[in-house]
Amino acid sequence: QQNLVTSLQRELSFREKQLEEIMTTLKVNTQQVEVHQKELFSISDEIKKIEQDLIERYAKRKEMEAKLTDVEQAYFSARGGINEIEDNLRKVSRLRQDTQILVNQLKEKYTDIKFKVTSVAQRLRIEFEIEINDALKLELTNPNAAPEELELKVEKAKRRLDNYGEINPMAVEAYDEMKERHENISQQRDDIVEAKDSLVKTIKEIEETATLQFLDSFSRARLYFIEVFRSLFTEDDNCDLLLLEPDNPLESKIEIVAKPKGKRPQTISQLSGGEKTLTATALLFALYLLKPAPFCIFDEVDAPLDDANIVKFNKIIKRFSTESQFIIVTHNKLTMAAVDTIYGVYMADQGISGVAAVDFKDFEHSATFEAKA
């Protein structure tokens, strides 16, 4: 049984140390959770800002598209007037210049077309990186469309591209990076929360084990206390150890009840000095029985005791001296007479102490000391 108690005490110490380490780890993990939550909030704010910026840009684009529609309508109207004027001029020119003018017009058209073709070829090469011959081989979606219509469409598409402004090529990459970081932090947070739940569960198991061991030790110490108390007083005397908070035994205060026969004290402070000493001695020996020690030292514990109580004190010392060695510092002659070996401390010269040892076990007779009046 002693080995079992020692093993349980060692396990309790180990569990307490493990509990401290777990609490430290829990504190560090809690701080990391707070840091990660702050980073998560910061990233969420940045995402919201980017989304707000995109919304503003879309609104601006819609506004520019509305303006572009008005400009296109004005352009179409002006273009129609210009075409009408050009038609009138061509009719007048054909009537006035006949064949020569017609030849000149054909030459001019040839030069103009050649220039336009050259310009188109350059634009295709610069803007679209394609040769004009390759462009001619492409299949047209609407081959019957008028050149003016195609020109308007090209001009419209060009203006729309210009209105878009510069595009940030790193936006998608930045979004992917922030999204990956957000997922990593979320995963870390989930891991920490899971670890926290595991630690809380472990702490609860440790507390349950410690509570069971404490209640077992407390119950045994209570029985030992009652046994030793009655051996120091009488069998009719009452004593007990009570938990003031039974629902929380690990944090509960312990009330010591001691009621010698014929007395009804409300508190221990109402007992006499000798009764207090015997009660404290009973509690010490109850803890001793719970976990015996090889050595016990008492420093003038018997000072407040009268002769009758000193006899009881010496009797219980004798009872437990078979398992442990007791060292008692005393001035009482009855206690000196009850011991096996006595060491007397005296001062032979001023400032110099000496020790005289007497082993009563070497004598066959027993000595009695009487107190001088």
C-alpha positions in Angstrom: 0.0 0.0 0.0 2.9 2.4 0.8 4.4 1.8 -2.7 1.0 2.5 -4.2 0.6 5.8 -2.4 4.2 6.8 -3.4 3.4 5.8 -7.0 0.2 7.8 -7.0 2.0 10.8 -5.5 4.6 10.7 -8.2 2.0 10.4 -10.9 0.2 13.4 -9.3 3.4 15.5 -9.5 3.9 14.4 -13.1 0.4 15.3 -13.9 0.7 18.7 -12.2 3.9 19.4 -14.2 2.2 18.3 -17.4 -0.8 20.6 -16.6 1.6 23.6 -16.3 3.2 22.7 -19.6 -0.2 22.4 -21.2 -1.4 25.7 -19.8 1.8 27.4 -21.1 1.2 25.8 -24.6 -2.5 26.9 -24.4 -1.5 30.4 -23.7 1.0 30.5 -26.6 -1.6 29.0 -29.0 -4.2 31.5 -27.8 -1.8 34.4 -28.6 -1.1 32.9 -32.0 -4.9 32.6 -32.7 -5.2 36.3 -31.8 -2.3 37.2 -34.2 -3.8 35.1 -37.0 -7.2 36.6 -36.5 -5.7 40.1 -36.8 -4.0 39.2 -40.0 -7.2 37.6 -41.3 -9.1 40.8 -40.5 -6.4 42.9 -42.3 -6.6 40.7 -45.4 -10.4 40.8 -45.4 -10.2 44.6 -45.3 -7.8 44.6 -48.2 -10.1 42.3 -50.2 -13.0 44.7 -49.5 -11.0 47.7 -50.7 -10.1 45.9 -53.9 -13.8 44.9 -54.5 -14.9 48.5 -53.8 -12.3 49.7 -56.3 -13.5 47.3 -58.9 -17.1 48.4 -58.4 -16.1 52.0 -58.8 -14.2 51.2 -62.0 -17.2 49.3 -63.4 -19.5 52.3 -62.6 -17.0 54.6 -64.4 -16.9 52.3 -67.4 -20.7 52.4 -67.7 -20.7 56.2 -67.4 -18.1 56.4 -70.2 -20.1 54.0 -72.4 -23.2 56.2 -72.0 -21.1 59.2 -73.1 -19.7 57.2 -76.0 -23.2 56.5 -77.2 -24.0 60.2 -77.4 -20.7 60.9 -79.2 -21.4 58.1 -81.7 -24.8 59.5 -82.5 -23.3 63.0 -83.1 -20.6 61.4 -85.2 -23.2 59.5 -87.3 -25.2 62.7 -87.8 -22.1 64.7 -88.9 -20.8 61.8 -91.1 -24.2 61.7 -92.9 -24.0 65.4 -93.6 -20.4 65.1 -94.9 -21.3 62.3 -97.2 -24.2 64.3 -98.6 -21.9 67.3 -99.3 -19.2 65.1 -100.8 -21.8 63.5 -103.2 -22.9 67.0 -104.3 -19.3 68.0 -104.9 -18.6 65.0 -107.0 -21.7 65.5 -109.1 -20.6 69.1 -109.8 -17.1 68.0 -110.6 -18.2 65.4 -113.1 -20.4 67.8 -114.9 -17.6 70.5 -115.2 -14.4 68.5 -115.9 -15.7 65.4 -117.9 -13.1 62.8 -118.8 -9.9 64.6 -117.5 -11.4 65.2 -114.2 -12.6 61.6 -114.1 -9.0 60.3 -114.8 -7.6 62.6 -112.1 -10.1 61.3 -109.7 -9.2 57.7 -110.5 -5.5 58.5 -110.0 -6.3 60.2 -106.7 -8.4 57.3 -105.6 -5.7 54.8 -106.5 -3.1 56.8 -104.5 -5.5 57.2 -101.6 -6.4 53.5 -101.6 -2.7 52.6 -101.8 -1.9 54.9 -98.9 -4.8 53.5 -96.9 -3.7 50.0 -97.6 -0.2 50.9 -96.5 -1.5 52.6 -93.3 -3.8 49.6 -92.6 -0.9 47.2 -93.1 1.3 49.3 -90.7 -1.5 49.4 -88.1 -2.1 45.7 -88.4 1.6 45.0 -88.0 2.0 47.4 -85.0 -1.2 47.0 -83.1 -2.2 43.5 -83.9 1.2 42.0 -85.0 -0.3 40.5 -88.2 0.6 40.9 -91.8 -2.0 42.3 -94.2 -1.8 39.2 -96.5 -2.6 37.0 -93.5 -5.5 39.3 -92.7 -6.9 39.0 -96.2 -6.9 35.2 -95.8 -9.1 35.5 -92.6 -12.8 34.6 -93.0 -15.0 37.7 -92.6 -18.0 37.5 -90.3 -20.0 40.0 -92.4 -18.4 40.3 -95.9 -21.2 42.6 -97.2 -20.7 45.2 -94.5 -19.9 48.8 -95.7 -16.4 50.1 -95.2 -17.9 53.0 -93.2 -19.7 50.7 -90.9 -16.5 48.7 -90.4 -14.5 51.8 -89.8 -17.0 53.0 -87.2 -16.9 49.6 -85.4 -13.1 49.8 -85.4 -13.1 53.3 -84.1 -15.6 52.4 -81.4 -13.7 49.4 -80.3 -10.5 51.4 -80.2 -12.1 54.1 -78.0 -13.5 51.5 -75.7 -10.0 50.0 -75.3 -8.6 53.5 -74.6 -11.3 54.2 -72.0 -10.4 51.0 -70.1 -7.0 52.5 -69.3 -3.9 50.6 -68.2 -4.5 47.1 -66.8 -2.6 45.9 -63.8 -1.2 42.6 -65.0 -0.3 41.7 -61.4 -3.8 42.0 -60.1 -4.8 38.3 -60.7 -1.5 37.1 -59.3 -1.9 39.3 -56.2 -5.4 38.0 -55.7 -4.3 34.4 -56.0 -1.5 35.0 -53.5 -3.8 36.7 -51.0 -6.4 34.0 -51.5 -3.8 31.3 -50.8 -2.6 33.1 -47.7 -6.1 33.5 -46.5 -6.7 29.7 -46.9 -3.4 28.9 -45.1 -4.3 31.2 -42.2 -7.8 29.8 -42.0 -6.3 26.2 -41.9 -3.9 27.2 -39.2 -6.7 28.8 -37.2 -8.7 25.6 -37.5 -5.7 23.5 -36.4 -5.2 25.8 -33.3 -8.8 25.6 -32.4 -8.7 21.9 -32.7 -5.5 21.8 -30.5 -7.2 24.0 -28.0 -10.2 21.7 -27.7 -7.8 18.8 -27.3 -5.9 20.6 -24.6 -9.1 21.5 -22.8 -10.2 17.9 -22.9 -6.8 16.7 -21.6 -7.0 19.3 -18.8 -10.5 18.1 -17.9 -9.3 14.5 -17.7 -6.3 15.6 -15.5 -8.6 17.5 -13.2 -11.0 14.5 -12.9 -8.1 12.2 -12.1 -6.6 14.7 -9.6 -10.1 15.1 -8.0 -10.5 11.4 -7.6 -7.0 11.0 -6.1 -7.6 14.0 -3.8 -10.9 12.7 -2.6 -9.4 9.3 -1.9 -6.5 10.8 0.0 -8.8 13.2 1.9 -11.1 10.3 2.9 -8.2 8.3 4.2 -6.6 11.3 6.0 -10.0 12.0 7.6 -10.2 8.4 9.0 -6.6 8.6 10.2 -7.4 12.0 11.9 -10.4 10.6 13.7 -8.4 7.5 14.8 -5.4 9.5 16.1 -7.6 12.2 17.7 -9.5 9.6 19.7 -6.3 7.9 20.8 -5.0 11.2 22.1 -8.3 12.2 23.8 -11.0 9.5 24.4 -13.2 7.3 22.2 -16.2 9.5 23.0 -14.6 12.7 21.5 -15.7 13.9 18.1 -13.6 15.3 15.3 -13.8 15.6 11.6 -12.4 17.1 8.4 -15.0 18.8 6.2 -14.8 20.3 2.7 -16.5 23.6 2.6 -17.1 23.3 -1.2 -17.8 19.7 -2.0 -18.6 20.5 -5.6 -15.1 21.9 -6.1 -12.8 19.8 -3.9 -9.5 20.9 -5.5 -10.2 24.6 -4.6 -12.2 24.1 -1.5 -11.1 25.1 2.0 -11.0 22.4 4.7 -12.7 22.9 8.0 -11.1 21.1 11.0 -13.7 20.1 13.6 -12.5 19.1 17.1 -15.0 18.7 20.0 -13.5 17.1 23.1 -16.0 15.4 25.4 -18.0 17.9 27.5 -17.2 20.9 25.2 -19.0 22.4 22.3 -16.6 24.9 20.8 -17.7 26.8 17.7 -14.2 27.1 16.4 -10.8 25.6 17.2 -9.7 28.9 18.7 -12.0 28.3 21.6 -10.0 25.2 22.7 -7.3 25.3 25.3 -3.6 25.5 24.3 -3.1 21.8 25.1 -6.2 20.8 23.1 -5.1 22.8 20.1 -1.6 21.2 20.3 -3.1 17.6 20.5 -5.5 18.4 17.6 -2.6 19.7 15.5 -0.6 16.6 16.4 -3.5 14.4 15.4 -3.7 16.1 12.0 0.1 15.8 11.5 0.0 12.1 12.3 -3.0 11.6 10.0 -1.0 13.1 7.2 2.0 11.0 8.4 -0.1 7.8 8.1 -1.2 8.9 4.6 2.4 9.1 3.5 4.9 7.8 6.2 8.2 9.5 6.4 11.5 8.0 7.7 12.2 11.0 9.9 10.0 13.3 11.9 11.2 16.3 13.9 9.2 18.0 16.6 10.4 21.3 18.1 9.0 21.8 21.6 5.6 20.5 20.5 4.9 19.4 24.1 5.5 22.8 25.6 1.8 23.7 26.1 0.8 20.2 27.3 0.2 19.3 30.9 1.5 16.0 32.3 -1.6 14.0 31.4 -1.5 15.1 27.8 2.3 14.6 27.6 1.8 11.0 28.5 -0.7 10.7 25.7 1.7 12.4 23.3 4.6 10.1 24.3 2.3 7.1 23.9 1.5 7.9 20.3 5.2 8.7 19.6 6.1 5.3 20.9 3.3 3.8 18.7 4.7 5.1 15.5 8.4 4.9 16.4 8.4 1.3 15.1 8.2 2.7 11.5 9.9 6.1 11.7 12.5 7.8 13.8 11.4 10.8 15.8 13.7 13.7 16.8 12.1 15.8 19.6 13.4 19.0 20.9 12.0 19.3 24.4 12.5 20.7 28.0 9.9 18.3 29.5 11.3 15.7 31.8 8.5 13.2 31.1 9.3 13.3 27.4 13.0 12.9 28.1 12.2 9.9 30.2 10.2 8.3 27.4 12.8 8.4 24.7 15.3 5.8 23.7 18.3 8.1 23.3 18.8 11.6 24.7 21.2 14.3 23.6 21.8 17.0 26.2 23.1 20.3 25.0 25.0 22.4 27.5 27.5 25.2 27.6 30.8 24.2 29.2 32.5 27.5 28.6 31.1 30.9 27.6 30.1 30.7 24.0 31.0 27.1 23.6 28.3 24.4 23.5 28.7 20.7 24.2 26.6 17.6 23.6 26.2 14.7 26.0 24.5 11.6 24.6 22.8 8.9 26.7 21.4 5.7 25.1 18.7 4.3 27.5 18.6 1.1 25.5 22.0 0.2 27.0 20.5 0.1 30.5 18.4 -2.7 31.7 16.7 -0.7 34.3 14.3 2.2 33.7 14.8 5.7 35.2 12.1 8.1 36.4 12.5 11.8 36.5 10.6 13.8 39.0 10.0 17.4 38.6 11.4 19.7 41.3 9.0 21.9 43.1 
